[in-house]
Amino acid sequence: MDLRISTLTLEAFLLVLVRTIGFVVTAPLFSNRSINARIRVLIAACIAITIFTSLNMPLPEYSTVFGYTILLFKEVFVGLSLGFISSFVMAIVVMVGEFIDREIGFTMATTFDPSVGTMVTITAELYDKMIYLVILLTNLHFYILRALVQSYEVVPLGHININYGFMFTQTLEFIGQYFSIGFRIAMPIFLSTIILNVILGVISKSSPQMNMFAIGMQLKVLGGLLMMSIVIMYIPSVANYLVEKMNDVVMTVLGGL
């Protein structure tokens, strides 16, 4: 049995590997800091081997060592871009949680999240962990990997031409969608707090002797927790929507490469 591997085949595999590593170190779930760096490299290597053996990868075309180095940097850029965009979409959940905490008065209650290395509010932490739990339980993480696989079909190895104008336009458009999506997810809690504020305003006008400040803080917390317990059943739908949105954004970004 001949186990020899040609140099061009090895070079093509290295290009697949660096794109996969760039994706794994920045993509949601895989980029979690609780995962050891060696484990992440092993995961990237296993994914790269699977992709390389499953797809018909074209052999790289270059003339010098410098040309091959440029190809490596381009593949790393593609992987990092895909992973960063995917994480940016999933970061909507943290923004939603912080927005909810600001409405119900939990802004000061923060905790350290070792997975991202920053302080986050408790509702943001709850929503973030629940979304990722749903993704793992329903195998939605395969959609994240499918985005990486599709990148080799849309942007083959060594055929990367970055359209900076298109990338800039799409980035600005997605930033607008980022806040729009987050606001729609937090809309039930936001509306409930508005209605509660109106009710408290009417009561304070009709009964000035009542301390609406002390009562309002407690009612906001109770009302917010009640509304969260009601809308928590829609967490799987939110997770599915975010994964689909992530896939759409990734494919749009690939159109500019």
C-alpha positions as CSV (number, residue, x, y, z in Angstrom):
1,M,0.0,0.0,0.0
2,D,1.4,3.3,-1.1
3,L,1.2,5.9,1.7
4,R,3.2,8.6,0.0
5,I,1.6,12.1,-0.1
6,S,2.6,14.6,-2.7
7,T,3.9,18.0,-1.8
8,L,1.0,19.8,-3.5
9,T,-1.5,17.7,-1.6
10,L,0.2,18.5,1.7
11,E,0.3,22.2,0.9
12,A,-3.4,22.2,0.0
13,F,-4.1,20.5,3.4
14,L,-2.2,23.2,5.2
15,L,-4.3,25.8,3.6
16,V,-7.4,24.0,4.7
17,L,-5.9,23.7,8.2
18,V,-5.1,27.3,8.7
19,R,-8.6,28.4,7.6
20,T,-10.1,25.9,10.0
21,I,-7.9,27.1,12.8
22,G,-8.8,30.7,12.2
23,F,-12.5,29.7,12.3
24,V,-12.2,27.6,15.4
25,V,-10.4,30.2,17.5
26,T,-13.0,32.8,16.9
27,A,-16.3,30.9,16.2
28,P,-19.0,30.5,18.9
29,L,-18.8,27.4,21.1
30,F,-15.3,26.5,19.9
31,S,-13.7,29.7,21.0
32,N,-14.8,29.3,24.6
33,R,-11.8,30.0,26.9
34,S,-12.8,27.0,29.1
35,I,-11.6,24.8,26.2
36,N,-7.9,24.1,26.4
37,A,-5.9,25.6,23.5
38,R,-4.4,22.2,22.6
39,I,-7.9,20.7,22.5
40,R,-9.0,23.5,20.1
41,V,-6.1,22.8,17.8
42,L,-7.0,19.1,17.9
43,I,-10.6,19.9,17.0
44,A,-9.4,22.1,14.2
45,A,-7.1,19.4,12.9
46,C,-10.0,16.8,13.0
47,I,-12.4,19.2,11.2
48,A,-9.7,20.0,8.6
49,I,-9.0,16.4,7.9
50,T,-12.7,15.6,7.5
51,I,-13.2,18.5,5.1
52,F,-10.1,17.8,3.1
53,T,-11.0,14.1,2.6
54,S,-14.7,14.9,1.9
55,L,-14.4,17.7,-0.6
56,N,-12.5,17.8,-3.9
57,M,-10.0,20.5,-3.0
58,P,-8.1,22.2,-5.8
59,L,-4.3,22.2,-5.5
60,P,-2.8,25.6,-4.8
61,E,-1.3,27.6,-7.6
62,Y,1.7,29.8,-6.7
63,S,5.2,30.5,-8.1
64,T,7.4,31.3,-5.0
65,V,7.5,30.6,-1.3
66,F,6.4,34.2,-0.8
67,G,3.3,33.5,-2.9
68,Y,2.4,30.5,-0.8
69,T,2.8,32.5,2.3
70,I,0.4,35.1,1.0
71,L,-2.1,32.3,0.4
72,L,-1.7,31.1,4.0
73,F,-2.4,34.6,5.3
74,K,-5.5,34.9,3.0
75,E,-6.8,31.6,4.3
76,V,-6.3,32.7,7.9
77,F,-8.1,35.9,7.1
78,V,-11.1,34.0,5.7
79,G,-11.3,31.7,8.8
80,L,-11.0,34.6,11.3
81,S,-13.6,36.6,9.4
82,L,-16.1,33.7,9.4
83,G,-15.5,33.0,13.1
84,F,-15.7,36.6,14.1
85,I,-19.0,37.2,12.2
86,S,-20.5,34.1,13.7
87,S,-19.5,35.2,17.3
88,F,-20.8,38.7,16.5
89,V,-24.2,37.3,15.7
90,M,-24.3,35.2,18.8
91,A,-23.2,38.3,20.9
92,I,-26.7,39.6,20.3
93,V,-27.9,37.4,23.2
94,V,-25.6,39.2,25.6
95,M,-26.8,42.6,24.5
96,V,-30.4,41.5,25.0
97,G,-29.7,40.3,28.5
98,E,-27.9,43.5,29.4
99,F,-30.8,45.5,28.0
100,I,-33.3,43.5,30.1
101,D,-31.2,44.0,33.2
102,R,-31.2,47.7,32.6
103,E,-35.0,47.8,32.4
104,I,-35.7,45.7,35.5
105,G,-32.9,47.1,37.7
106,F,-30.3,44.3,37.6
107,T,-27.6,46.4,36.0
108,M,-25.4,46.4,39.1
109,A,-25.7,42.6,39.5
110,T,-22.8,41.5,37.4
111,T,-20.7,38.4,37.3
112,F,-17.4,37.4,35.7
113,D,-17.8,35.1,32.7
114,P,-14.5,33.1,32.3
115,S,-15.6,32.1,28.8
116,V,-15.2,35.6,27.4
117,G,-13.0,37.1,30.2
118,T,-15.3,40.1,31.0
119,M,-18.0,41.1,33.4
120,V,-21.6,40.5,32.3
121,T,-25.0,41.0,33.9
122,I,-26.8,38.0,35.3
123,T,-29.6,37.9,32.7
124,A,-27.1,38.2,29.9
125,E,-25.2,35.3,31.4
126,L,-28.4,33.3,31.7
127,Y,-29.6,33.9,28.2
128,D,-26.1,33.2,26.8
129,K,-25.8,29.9,28.5
130,M,-29.4,28.9,27.7
131,I,-28.9,29.7,24.0
132,Y,-25.7,27.7,23.7
133,L,-27.3,24.8,25.7
134,V,-30.2,24.7,23.2
135,I,-27.8,24.8,20.3
136,L,-25.9,21.8,21.6
137,L,-29.0,19.8,22.5
138,T,-30.7,20.4,19.1
139,N,-27.4,19.9,17.1
140,L,-27.6,23.4,15.7
141,H,-23.8,23.6,16.1
142,F,-23.6,21.5,12.9
143,Y,-25.0,24.6,11.1
144,I,-22.0,26.5,12.4
145,L,-19.7,23.9,10.9
146,R,-21.7,23.8,7.7
147,A,-20.9,27.5,7.2
148,L,-17.2,26.6,7.3
149,V,-17.8,23.8,4.8
150,Q,-19.7,26.0,2.5
151,S,-16.9,28.6,2.5
152,Y,-14.8,26.2,0.5
153,E,-17.5,25.9,-2.1
154,V,-18.0,29.7,-2.4
155,V,-14.4,30.7,-1.9
156,P,-12.1,27.9,-3.1
157,L,-8.5,27.6,-1.9
158,G,-6.2,30.2,-3.4
159,H,-9.1,32.2,-5.1
160,I,-9.6,35.0,-2.6
161,N,-10.1,38.5,-3.9
162,I,-11.3,40.8,-1.0
163,N,-13.8,43.4,-2.0
164,Y,-13.2,46.0,0.7
165,G,-16.1,48.3,-0.3
166,F,-18.6,45.4,-0.3
167,M,-17.3,44.2,3.1
168,F,-17.6,47.7,4.6
169,T,-21.1,48.2,3.3
170,Q,-22.3,44.8,4.6
171,T,-20.7,45.5,8.0
172,L,-22.6,48.7,8.4
173,E,-25.8,47.1,7.3
174,F,-25.4,44.2,9.8
175,I,-24.6,46.6,12.7
176,G,-28.0,48.2,12.1
177,Q,-29.6,44.7,12.1
178,Y,-27.7,43.8,15.2
179,F,-29.5,46.3,17.4
180,S,-32.8,45.7,15.6
181,I,-32.7,42.0,16.3
182,G,-31.7,42.5,19.9
183,F,-34.5,45.0,20.4
184,R,-37.1,42.6,19.0
185,I,-36.0,39.8,21.2
186,A,-36.2,42.0,24.3
187,M,-39.5,43.6,23.2
188,P,-41.8,41.7,25.6
189,I,-39.9,42.8,28.7
190,F,-39.5,46.3,27.3
191,L,-43.2,46.7,26.7
192,S,-44.1,45.3,30.1
193,T,-41.8,47.8,31.9
194,I,-43.4,50.6,29.8
195,I,-46.9,49.6,30.8
196,L,-45.8,49.2,34.5
197,N,-44.2,52.7,34.4
198,V,-47.5,54.2,33.0
199,I,-49.5,52.5,35.8
200,L,-47.1,53.7,38.4
201,G,-47.2,57.2,37.0
202,V,-51.0,57.2,37.2
203,I,-51.0,55.9,40.7
204,S,-48.4,58.5,41.8
205,K,-50.6,61.3,40.5
206,S,-53.7,59.9,42.1
207,S,-52.0,59.1,45.4
208,P,-49.0,61.5,45.9
209,Q,-48.5,60.3,49.5
210,M,-47.4,56.8,48.3
211,N,-43.6,56.2,47.8
212,M,-43.7,55.1,44.1
213,F,-39.9,54.9,43.9
214,A,-39.6,52.1,46.5
215,I,-42.7,50.3,45.2
216,G,-41.8,50.7,41.5
217,M,-38.3,49.1,41.9
218,Q,-39.9,46.0,43.5
219,L,-42.7,45.8,40.9
220,K,-40.2,46.1,38.0
221,V,-38.2,43.2,39.3
222,L,-41.2,41.0,39.9
223,G,-42.8,42.0,36.6
224,G,-39.6,41.5,34.7
225,L,-39.0,38.0,36.2
226,L,-42.6,37.1,35.5
227,M,-42.3,38.1,31.9
228,M,-39.0,36.3,31.5
229,S,-40.6,33.1,32.8
230,I,-43.3,33.5,30.2
231,V,-41.1,34.2,27.2
232,I,-38.4,31.7,28.1
233,M,-40.3,29.0,26.2
234,Y,-39.3,30.9,23.0
235,I,-35.6,30.4,23.7
236,P,-35.4,27.5,21.2
237,S,-37.0,29.7,18.5
238,V,-34.5,32.5,19.2
239,A,-31.6,30.1,19.0
240,N,-32.8,28.7,15.7
241,Y,-33.3,32.2,14.3
242,L,-29.9,33.4,15.4
243,V,-28.2,30.3,13.8
244,E,-30.1,30.9,10.5
245,K,-29.2,34.6,10.6
246,M,-25.6,33.7,11.3
247,N,-25.5,31.4,8.3
248,D,-27.0,34.2,6.1
249,V,-24.5,36.8,7.2
250,V,-21.6,34.4,6.7
251,M,-22.7,33.6,3.2
252,T,-23.1,37.4,2.5
253,V,-19.6,38.0,3.8
254,L,-18.2,35.1,1.6
255,G,-19.7,37.0,-1.4
256,G,-17.2,39.7,-0.8
257,L,-14.2,37.4,-0.7
